Amino acid sequence: MQEIILGYIGGWSGFVSSVYLTGPGPFLYHLYDDRGLDVLGSSRELLLPLYHQFHGWILEYNLEQIDRVFTAEQPQRQKFTIDGRRFSNMASFYDEVERVFTFGLDWKIGRNLNAFNDILRGGFGRHEYGQPIHIQWLAYEKSVRNLGKETMDAFVEIILDTDHSGHDCTLERL
């Protein structure tokens, strides 16, 4: 590892390669030469605290482009509230999802994770298809107790779109 780093910063040039390091945190680091490193993250929101903390370290030739990413007007998120006090099992959870995210449907939504994922994409009466949304989950810990940690972890993965299925949601656990 020392030879790779020295190769980048001019201490030893016998070994040249691109190296990406992980940690600390959910970031990927690319040490590119003696001037610094690139930090990669999966979302703008994840990188925003680093942007503010280390803004003064951004090199002049990158500054304008990076500033545009972090200061650009972000789409307004419509807010939805899932109330964990309104359900205690999967059937009543899906009733709550239907109450919160749909309007004017003459049919019931599916009672499964794929249907939940589809509902988050929008187009069912409360928000447009593809519109970014923010979910506030009240009594989140109660939901964990009632539905189980594994089930709740699955819901969070779907809400945060960890498999990039095509919706843009943020989650606030209250």
N, C-alpha and C positions, 0 to 999 in steps of 0.2 A: 504494500500500500504506500509506503514511504517513497518508493521509486516512482510510482505513478504520480503522486503529488509533486515531487521534485521535478519530474518531467514536464508538468504543466507550468511550473513557475520558474523554469530555467536552471534548476540546480543539477539536473541530470537528464540528458536527452536521449539516452539509449532505449528507453521504453516509452512509447507514445500510444495512448489509448483514450477512449471516452469512458469515464467512470461516473456512475450515478450512485449516490449513497442514500440510504434511508435513515430516518430518525434524526433528531428527536421529533416527535409528532408525526402527523399523517402527511408528510411531505417527502418529495424526492429532491435531492440536491445534486447539481452538476457543477463541479469545480472546473472552470474552463481555462483559467490562467492565473497569473499573479495578481490580477485586478479583482477577482471575486468569483462568485458562483451564481448560478441560476437556481431559483427555488420553484418547484412545480407543485401544484396542488390540484385537487379534483374540482374545485369551484372557486369562484370569485370571493364568495363569503368566507371561505376557509382561509384564503390568503389576505383578506382585508386587514386583519390586525397586524400582520407582518409588514404590509405596505405602509401603514401609519407609523409603526415603530421604527422602521428602517428607511423611511423615505429619503432621508439625507444621504444614504449610501448608494442610491441608484445612480448609475453612470449617466453622464450627460447625453450620450448618444441614444440611450434607451428611454430617457425620462419622459419625453412627450408621448410616446406610444404607451408606456405603462400608466402614465397619468390618465390617458383617455379610457383605459380599461377600468380603472378604479374610481374615476370621478364621473363617468357617463351616467346619464339618467337611467335608472333601472325601472323596469315596468312595475306599475302599481299592482300589488297583490291584493286580491279580494280575500277577506278574512272569513273563515268558517270555524265554528266551535263544536267540537264533539264533546258531549257532556257525559263523563264516565259514571255520573250518579244516575243516569237514565237507563242503564243496562247492567246486567250481571251474568249474562250468558251470550253465546254467539248469536242466537236468534234475535234477541233484543238489541245486540250490537248492530246487526244489519238493519234493523228497524230504525235505529238512530242514524246510521249512514244515509239511509233513504230519506229521512226527515231533513237532514242537514244539507245534502248535496243535490237532491232532485226536486222538481216541481212540475206538476201538470202531467205526470206520466199516467197512462191508463193500464200500466202493468207493473209488476214487482221486479225489483232488481234481483240478480242472482245472489245466492247466499254462499259465496266462495271468494277466495283471494283474487282470482282473475277478474271477477265482476267488480270488486273493490278497486282494483287497479284501473279498470275501464272508467269507473265513476270519477276517479281523480283527474282523468284527462279532460273531463268536461263535456258539455253538450247535452246535459240532461236537465236543463231548466234553471240551474242556479249560476253556473259560470260557463263561458264559452269554451269550446273545444280548444285545448292548448293554452288557455289563459293561466298565467302564474297565480298560484293561490298560497295562502298561509293558513295553517291549521293550528288552532289552539285546542289542546286536549285537556279539558278540566278533569280533575280527580284521576289523573293518570295512574297514580300508584294503586288506587282502588281497582282500576281496570287490569293492572298487572296481577293483583291478588285474585280477581274474579275469572279472568280469561287465561292466566298463566303467562310466565315470562317468555316461553318459546313462541306462543301465539302473538304476544305483543311485539316481540322482536321481528316477527314476520311482517306485522302491520307497519312498523317503523321502516323496515327495508323497502316496502312498497311505497310508503308516503315519500321517503327521501329518494326514491327511484334509483336505488343502487345498481339495478341491472339496466338502466337507461332505456326504459320502455316507452318514454315519450311524454311524461308530464313534468311540470315544474312546481314542486311543492316544498314549502318549509314547514317545520314543526316546532311548536312551543309546548312543552310538557308542563302543565300546571297542577 
